[in-house]
Amino acid sequence: MKKYWQSFGELNQTESFEQSAKNEFKEELLPLADLDDKGLLDAKAPRRDFLKYLGFSTAAAAVAASCDMPVRKAVPYLQRPDNVIPGVANYYASTYVNGGDAIPVIVKQRDGRPIKIEGNDLSKLTNGGTSAQAQASVLDLYDTTRLRYPMQKDGKEFKEVTSFDNFDKMVGTAIAGKTVAVLTATVNSPSTQQVINEFLAKYPGSRHVQYDAVSYAGMLLANEACYGKKAIPSYQFDNANVIVSLGADFLGTWLSPVEFSGQYAKNRKVTGDKPTLSQHIHFESMMSLTGSNADDRYLHKPSETGAVAVAILNALSDTAASFTDKKLNEGVKLAAGKLKAAAGNALVVCGSNDVNVQIIVNAINEAIGANGKTINWAAASNVRKGIDADMNTLVNDINSGAIGAVIVCGVNPAYSYSDSKKFADGLSKVIGISCNATMDETTELCKYIIPAHHWLESWGDAEPKAGYVSMIQPTINPLFKTRAFQTSLLKWSASAVDYDTYFKNYWTTKLGSADAYNKALQDGVIEPAAVAVAGSSFSGAKLLMPQQNCCS
């Protein structure tokens, strides 16, 4: 039978936990013999004793028992900073980043501590929208399981490294002359990508591998085959009168749900200038947020996604679907009819990671005239760049000895990779350096650990879509002895500057002046004045092979 613990103190049976457990209730309970014959509920015992008998929670019982609360004394500033008024909040533009996800936000800060996250209204991508993950990320800043200082593995134990200089010397010696792999999640930060490139230039033969636990490699490779671009275009749901989704939860988890939700909502309200609604037809294997909002929803087996895509493509040429499920046949007919009627103002999206299925979806969008209208190649999406084959090659090279050191930041392949054991076995053979913020499965296997800042403690930037840049600035001093991942790469490539200075110089040079840089920090975003829309040349010859094997 599994054992569950309510806290790390209970798990480790720390001295402080045992003491607090003893003092959980300050008063002795009345003996059961002293209760009236009427029973516990009608007993003439104080209400606080009644709560204790029922095993009330620690916090509630403490209040009920009138436990003494600690006295907190407010100490005024001797010399108050000009920009700080106790109890009055300040607001700073920044960017929530997590892997390839990047959302422009406004951080509410009170007395030097960030307490609330809201969307940035100046962003044309999100229009002030945000997500549950971004809202909750402020809690990660105060997470007690965050790593607090650099460490080195000594046997099976990790020991603190007293200074960054000592840590840099150990790492520099360990990776000298080795082929290094920098393993990260999708990087859409222009300045970070430049830092990585400069680091790799110092170690010939090294490489940067981007790994996404939820892969979109199928879309990237399908677009490379069809358009010659290993990229994901922008999707304009606000330009679509008919939307057909094949398992793409674009309101919940697919690609950029904050951006898509705002676009989707524009055509789902009846107004004076928009008397009609867009129509949304959804095919999926299980209930999703997007499916629950669809006008028409059809279920199919997970293995039938490719067959549904082919059926819709064939139905555009008036070929009837032949599924055993009659309702699914009706759905394919309905979708094809609506797509044809809304040609040029329709969009089909698909959540499959099968390159063949995505090629079929590209063919459908070409047939309905979506390319250059509801699909925009003028501003490619940068939220997911990981290619599964690159990660597979890296794992093989680690195990074969072709890679001598691996620097990991923001990913946990020992947990999320498809063959996690093979990755873990390989990582144990090389010099592993983790910049992750917590002691996850991958970090435990590394020899050196130097935790990176939380995004609320960081400088940085993000470009979730080509031409749309969002700035990151710290809203609190680092709580622990952590360091920016970029600073670590700069130090290990013998650079004299840290990332804070590097970042400021990068954008001051790019924007032309310090005033422009400060304005960008204040606004939080750098975006084009007008939204460009363009299509891309499509190669239909690539469809011949996938059509034969995507339906199995």
Buried (B, 14 or more C-beta within 10 A) or exposed (E): EEEEEEEEBEEEEEEEBEEEEEEEBEEEEBEEEEBEEEEEEEBEBEEBBBBBBEEBEEEEBBBBBEBEEEEEEEEEEEEEEEEEEEEEEBEBBBBBBBBBBBBBBBBBBBEEBBEBBBBBEBBBBBBBBBBEBBBEBBEBBEEEEBBEBBBBBEEEEBEEBEEBEEBBEBBEEBBEEBBBBBBBBBBBBBBBBEBBEBBBEBBEEBBBBBBBBEBBBBBBBBBBBBBEBBBBBBBBBBBBBBBBBBBBBBBBBBBBBBBBBBBBBBBBEEEEEEEEEBBBBBBBBEEBBBBEBBBBBBBBEEEBBBBBBBBBBBBBEEEEBEBEBEEBBBBBBBBBBBBBEBBBBBBBBBBBBBBBBBBBBBBBBBBBBBBBBBBBBBBBBBBBBBBBEBBBBBBEBBBEEBBBBBBBBBBBBBEBBEEBEBBBBBBEBBBBBBBBBEBBBBBBBBBBBBBBBBBBBBBBBBBBBBEBBBBBBBBBEBBBBBBBBBBBBBBBBEBEEBBBBBBBEBBBEBBEEEEBBBEBBEBBBBBEEEBEBEBBEBEEEBBEEBBEEBBE
